[in-house]
Amino acid sequence: MTAQTVRSLINQVEIAVSAAIDRTLPEAAGADPVVRPSEHADFQSNAALALAKRVRTRPIDLAAAVADALRADGSTTVADVAVSGPGFLNLTLADTTVWTQIAARLADLRLGIGRLEQGRRTVIDYSGPNIAKEMHVGHLRTTIIGDALARVLGFLGAEVIRQNHLGDWGTQFGMLIQYLDEHPDAAWHSDDLAPGTSAVSALDGLYRAARKEFDADPGFADRARARVVALQAGDEGTLDRWRQIVAESEVAFRQIYDRLGVLLEPSDSAGESFYNDRLPDVIGELTTAGIAQDSEGALVVLSQEVTGPDGDPATLMVRKSDGGYGYDTTDLATIRYRIRDLHADRLLYVVDARQALHFQLVFETARRAGWLTDGVEVAHVAFGTVLGPDGRPFKTRAGDTVKLTDLLDAATGKARATVAEKDHALTDDDLDHIAEAAGIGAVKYADLSTSRTKDYVFDIDRMVSFDGNTGVYLQYAHTRIQSILRKAGDMATTVDSALPLHRAERALAFQLDAFGDALAEVARLLEPHRLCNYLYELARAFTDFYEACPVLQADPPTRANRLALCHLTARTLSQGLDLLGIAAPERM
Ligand code: ARG
C-alpha cells in the first residue's frame, strides 16, 4: 500500500468548473464554483447565478457557456453537464471515474487522505482536573473533545502537544496538608486503601473535612495559613506531602483516562505549579510594559476591549493584594510559555464556555504584551454544559457533583443489559468486554455528536440505543460489515471499474469519498460533531446499499466490487471511530 493523497471527487469537480469559468469569463477568475452534492445529478454548480449579476448577462447564457467550456476541456472528470432551471449546472461523473476513485482509496493506507495540517505545531489544553478532587461530570467534555481534536489534527499531520493543566497549586493544599498531619490515622495512600477505592476519592473527602474544620476552628485556620506560607516558601517536608498528594491523584486520573481511552500521558501534565517559577517574569514584563497596573494594592490588567455590566473595564487579576497569584496569572504564563518555549503555531484551550471572558482577557493581554502575534492562532474551544434529566446542570439527588466513574459505570451497566437483550451466545467475559466498549463509546459519542457549544441532557437510555445517531449504532454497523467480510472469506479487493454503478452503490461511494473533506472541516472549525454526522450518514448509506444490492449472492465481478465497497466502509468507519477515540469491536 502507498501513502498517496487522493483528491475527493467534489474537489476535482470544483477544479474543473473553476477552470471552465476562468476560460469563459477571465474577469471572474478565482470565483467560488459553488459546487454541492445534488439530487438531480452527482453535483450541481450555482456559480453562474452570482457571476451573471456581476457581468450583466443572463445566468442561463453564462451557464450554457461554462457548460460548453466544460465539454470542450479535455478533462475526464465531468462526463455529463446539463443546464437546468435559471442557470444551474447539473454535473454527472462517469461510473468508471467513481469506481477508480474507490480503488484508489482502498489501495492507500490512509484512505487517500492528505496531511493538510502537516507540521503545524498545535498545543491542545484539555482535561485539567483538580488534584485531591475527584473527576466529575464537568471534566467529561473537555477530556473527550480535546482528545478527539488531538487525534484528528494529529492524523492530518499536525504536531500535537497535549497539555494537561492540572489544578495542582493553591492555598487549599496548605489546608489539606495541615489536616493530614493532624489526622495521621486518616487513610488516603493507595497502599492503605481497600482495593477498588481510589486515593483521590479519599483525599476529596478529607479535603471537605479540612474545609469544615477551617471554618469552625480558628486555631486550625491559623495553622493552615502558616502551612500555605510553608508550601509557597518551598518547605521540604510540606512539599514532599504535596508531591505525594499530586502523585496519588494522578494515578486515579490515569485510571479514568485508561478507561476512557484518551491519549493523555504523565508527560502531558503541566499543572498550575509548573508555572510558579515563571510568574515573576510574566509579571515583570506586564509591569514594565505598563500593561499591568496597581489597584488598591493588587496588580491588575484593565481590558481595553471588554467592559463589565457596570461599564468599567473587565479586569484580569495578576497579583492579589496579599501577594498571592491565582488562575489568571497562571494562564498568562501558559500562553507565554506555549508561544515562546513550545513555539506553537496554534493554541487551543478546550475549556467550558463559562470561562469565555477569562480567555478573552488572557488573549487580549498576550497580544498587548507582544507574546501573541499574528502568526499564531489562538482559540478558546468552548463547550456547553452537561445537563441532568431535569434540564439543569447535572447534579446528584443530594445536589453534589456527579462523579465521572459513577457515570461511566452506569453507562456500561446499561450497555451490558442492551447487548445481552440481543440473543447471541456471548460468554460473560465477552459480554463484559463489549459492554465496556459500548458503554464508554456511547458516552463519548453522545458528547461528541452534540454541537460543541450547545448544552445537552445526559440520557443513558438514549445513548446506548442501537437505533439513531448513537455510538452503539455505529459500532454495530461496523460489526455487521465485519461479519459480511468474514462470510465472504476472500480478502482481495479488486475493483472492476468497467462495471455499471447501482444508484445505492453510487450514493455510498460518494459518501466514502467525502471522509477527508469531513475531517478537514473538523480541523478548520474544531467541531468533532461534524465527524459524527459524517459517520452516521455513512452507516446509513451503507444500510441503503446493503438493502438494495446483494453482496455475497451477486455474480463474481459485481460481488468483488461490492465487497470492495464493504471493505472501504469498514475501514472508514473504524478509522473515523478511532479518530473520535471510540473502539470498534469486531463483534457485538
Ligand atoms: N482546572 C480547571 C478547571 O477544573 C481547568 C483548566 C483549564 N485550562 C486552563 N489553561 N485554564 O476548571
Boltz pocket constraint, residues with backbone or C-beta under 6 A from the ligand:
constraints:
  - pocket:
      binder: B
      contacts: [[A, 125], [A, 127], [A, 128], [A, 129], [A, 130], [A, 165], [A, 166], [A, 167], [A, 331], [A, 334], [A, 349], [A, 350], [A, 351]]
      max_distance: 6.0
